[in-house]
Amino acid sequence: MDRFDPRGRVNRALLVGVSEYEFTRPEHRHGVPSPLPAVAHDLSLLARALERGGVVGPDEITVTHSPVLGEFRKALRTAVDAAEGLLLVYFAGHGAVPSAGDELWLQMRDAEVVRGGTAGFEGAAPFTNVLRILANSDAERIVVVLDCCNAGNAARVWEATEGPDIRRRVSVLMGVQANHRIDAGDGGTPTPFTARLVRLLTDGVEGQGDEIHFLALSEALRVYMSAHHRTERGEPWEPQSRTENPAVDVLLAVRPGATASGGETGAGAGRTVGSGPAGSGVAPGLAGSVGTPGSAGPTGSPGLVGPGVKVAGPARRGPGVPARLRIRGALAAAAGAVRAARTRVRPPRTRYRPTRPAEPRPPGRIPRPRGPRRSPRGRPRRTAAVTGLAAAVLDLTGYLVFGHGGSGGATCAPPLELRLLTDPDLESTVREAADTYLTSEANTTHDGCRRSGITVYGAGSADVVAGLRDQSDPWQRPVGDDADPQRDIGPQPDIWIPATAASAARARPTGLRRSYVTLEPDEAPFAYSPVVLSVPQEIAEASVADRTGDSLTGLRQKLTRRDGSAEVRRPDPAYTDSALLATVGLYGTGTPDVSRAEKSVDQAGPVSPTAGDLLCTLPGNADTDRGTAALVPEFLMVSGVGCAGTTRTLRMAEYPDDVPALAPLFVRVRWMGGDADGAARDEAVRSFHDWLTDTGGGSGRDRHGTGGGPGGGLAVFAKEGFRSPSGAHALLSSRVAGSGLIADPGPSPEAAGADVMETALKRYRNANGPGRVLFLLDSSGSMADLWQGPGGAPGILKQSLAGLGDRDEYGIWSVASPGSRPYTEILAFGPHRRQDAERAVDRGAVVQDAEADPYAALGAALDTMARKGRDDNRPELIVYLTDDEDNNRLTAHDHLGELLGPLHDKGVPVVMAALESGGCAKGGVDLRMSEASGGRCLDTRGDLVADLRNEVARTGTGDE
């Protein structure tokens, strides 16, 4: 494992603690729960521990007591600008999360939770923005430590960051797991997490020697805290950490009194760490004990935590740094200059841009570097840089050793990052291809550096088509919660790989509104995979001839004759192109009976979003797996899917001749204003395109499977089971025998056009006519903390209304029991315009000083929906948004058992949307009720907001 020793570099530690708040409850309705006096102790103790640890110098530590949001941002940017080696950022205070759990808000002194505010939180810093600011630092390594409630929610933000440079440089230590609140202590002592952190930084980690590194420290904290402390839920308190893989372990401190080995070059060997002025590694007069918050330092200036440790001020280098440390810094700088000179032109660091920035900019628009990197004529100042720094170092030391401690090659600048969006069924294969490309010869310079990096992500095909066609403006600059492709799809892509050329045509802007995106699709696809009926071997056709040359209807009729109980399932046509293509064949030509066709693939429980999910779901029940055929892309029968240890039944592919095939297409995506690095981005995209599609036959072999196999990225697609995009569509690899495939299944189905796919999608969404949805909104007193802003329960409900059209019927109940009825009506059942429904929620959704009665409310909802659906087959759905605080009223007196029967018999799916992470735990109340009804259980471990919108959209006729 590589290790990073920051000693001798320019380091910074910013310690932020919010112990005092301007707005606290109950005095202020929108305030935070309480002040946190224990945090004041955290800052003084941690500053002393870092100072004694000898890695961060006393003059490099800045302590900020209870800042308002603007002060925090200023202090953070100051530290970011100064750090070159290690940047450590510590925060202790209140941490808040929206109900979706997709962000962590660090609440500063002026924090409020205000209805209608930005994401519900004023005076708070979203961790997404903290990472965005940190991305601008030139620090080699950044460590963030969070001691607050819900700290673990930062992990999801870290994992979702667009730029891999952030994940490479930033390690995060979180004081508790996601969605858990913790006790700050009695106020006379530090908080439990920071107290243990300081102890380990001071005494060291058992069995790890004198040096305290990030990974060992994180694990020691997790082991101790989970064994000795509990969260407010009564569960083990488990700190979390995130760092790059493979990890680079960062040195944070050396046990005081130990003899340090020095940095990477070995300079400073033998010095004693933190043992006083004679051997402290700091300037004489700066060593000493750390005072209390607000105490004066030796010069009488207010705000010093201890001698040399500044409070809320920019860090500056002190003049008294020992000569050997100044020599080490000069040596490191000289070595860096030599390596930079070898690199010739060093482009600016690729900056992180979150999926929803405060000031979005198009891809490729990079902030101007703070300092010049090139001479006025654009040529590297190679000789001058090396000579000048060498002279400076020789003046200090008398000698300079070249080639020591380095690789001997050029320092690699962070590569330009490309964003690649693809169909969810293709995501795994495309990601493997991108990973292969990153280390390929095609992506490597003569100095051994990478030319570009690629971030691959998938999103629902219908959402992507609509986003590119109709929502390019809010994709660049989101203006509200209704249309936000950055949230619902992801960052603006440079490359899009849809599963069919028809989807690229569907996404072409209509010209009815201004568009900020241009699509440049290839003329032809680069791979091919038929959509097949994957039939369990025991009930499949024995003859190869009977598995081809027939329509989907004909193949299904044969299957029914062989096994009358056999079923057919298909994934969600709104989510993947393969499922929509299967739907084209399912409906047939002419004027189809869409309702009847949908009933033929109907199933209990939720529809699988992707073909891979479907093939993983079937083995959950052995009888279902043996008796169910699945409409999936052929390549999945070769590559397989990760099914968490389940064993699938052997399957045979049958080839309907009226279901169009997958034919992935490479599409270059350009954004208006995104040309700041246009030439470099174009070259990076072109290089990946040529490698992926094997343009020019880079391998020198036959691309169509008759020779030794394709080269470039097509080699990955060959291994995964894809076919040639032209001719007879031969398999790209001959090594897929025994997968239940037919090498030559005969004539290929006709490709689907854009109009055909759009018509099939509309018919699917309106298959059974307008839908009916009844929303139950838990309005009991315990919901107060889960109520405000877009991430609160009413906000989540309003966002899900996008899946309902003007012909759908729906109503909204407030579930609380101040009187005899278990609910009150917020919106009467019937068709509504979305704006009218949202206004009704704004007026009528109020937290009640009462408990909820889910047993009585769900019983009444089932009866209501049963009456309304008595004379038709329109799709119906019940949605219950709750924090589960009143589930004890279900478990008491066996009410749950009494409710499970009607949930199963009434035939109305119930979506349980639990606004906490453990709501859908195995064997839990929510999961049992949703499964009994054939609905889904959603909680904040997933993307609750998006998942709920999708569930509602499957029932309604809206645009989602």
Salt bridges, closest charged atoms under 4 A:
ASP5 OD2 - ARG7 NH2 2.64
GLU20 OE1 - ARG109 NH1 3.35
GLU22 OE2 - ARG109 NE 3.84
GLU60 OE2 - ARG12 NH1 3.76
ASP81 OD1 - ARG370 NH1 3.42
ASP138 OD1 - ARG349 NE 3.94
ASP138 OD2 - ARG370 NH2 3.18
GLU140 OE2 - ARG9 NE 2.91
GLU159 OE2 - ARG242 NE 2.72
GLU162 OE2 - ARG419 NH1 2.22
ASP165 OD1 - ARG168 NH2 2.97
ASP165 OD2 - ARG169 NE 3.14
ASP165 OD1 - ARG349 NH1 3.79
ASP203 OD2 - ARG199 NE 2.63
ASP210 OD1 - ARG255 NH2 2.43
GLU211 OE2 - ARG7 NH2 3.39
GLU211 OE1 - HIS213 NE2 3.64
GLU219 OE2 - ARG222 NH2 2.66
GLU235 OE1 - HIS180 NE2 3.39
GLU244 OE2 - ARG141 NH1 2.78
GLU264 OE1 - ARG9 NH2 2.89
GLU427 OE2 - ARG431 NH2 2.89
GLU432 OE2 - LYS719 NZ 2.27
ASP447 OD1 - HIS446 NE2 3.50
ASP470 OD2 - ARG469 NE 3.01
ASP481 OD1 - ARG356 NH1 3.76
ASP481 OD1 - ARG487 NH1 3.81
ASP482 OD1 - ARG834 NH2 3.18
ASP484 OD2 - ARG356 NH1 3.22
ASP488 OD1 - ARG487 NE 2.70
ASP488 OD1 - ARG949 NH2 2.57
ASP494 OD2 - ARG681 NH1 3.00
GLU520 OE2 - ARG670 NE 2.75
ASP522 OD2 - HIS689 NE2 2.71
GLU541 OE2 - ARG562 NH1 2.41
ASP550 OD2 - LYS558 NZ 3.37
GLU567 OE1 - ARG569 NH2 3.72
ASP572 OD2 - ARG954 NH2 2.83
ASP577 OD1 - ARG506 NH1 3.96
GLU598 OE1 - ARG570 NH2 2.80
ASP623 OD1 - ARG626 NH2 2.48
ASP625 OD1 - ARG651 NH2 2.96
GLU634 OE1 - ARG723 NE 2.80
GLU654 OE2 - ARG562 NH2 3.42
ASP677 OD2 - ARG681 NH2 3.16
ASP682 OD1 - ARG668 NH2 2.74
ASP682 OD1 - ARG670 NH1 2.70
GLU683 OE2 - ARG686 NH2 2.56
ASP690 OD2 - ARG686 NH1 2.70
ASP690 OD1 - HIS689 ND1 2.96
GLU758 OE2 - ARG469 NH1 3.75
GLU758 OE2 - ARG506 NE 2.79
ASP785 OD1 - ARG25 NH2 3.31
ASP785 OD2 - ARG181 NH2 3.47
GLU809 OE1 - ARG772 NE 3.37
GLU809 OE1 - ARG874 NH2 3.70
ASP836 OD2 - ARG833 NE 3.23
ASP836 OD1 - ARG839 NH2 2.52
GLU838 OE2 - ARG834 NE 3.09
ASP842 OD1 - LYS798 NZ 2.77
GLU851 OE1 - ARG889 NH1 3.73
ASP853 OD2 - ARG889 NH2 3.78
ASP863 OD1 - LYS906 NZ 3.45
ASP872 OD2 - ARG772 NH2 2.62
GLU876 OE2 - ARG772 NH1 3.26
GLU898 OE1 - HIS895 ND1 3.47
ASP905 OD1 - HIS904 ND1 3.16
GLU916 OE1 - ARG233 NH2 3.74
ASP939 OD2 - ARG941 NH2 3.02
GLU951 OE2 - ARG936 NH1 3.06
GLU951 OE2 - ARG954 NH1 2.50
GLU960 OE1 - ARG949 NE 3.42
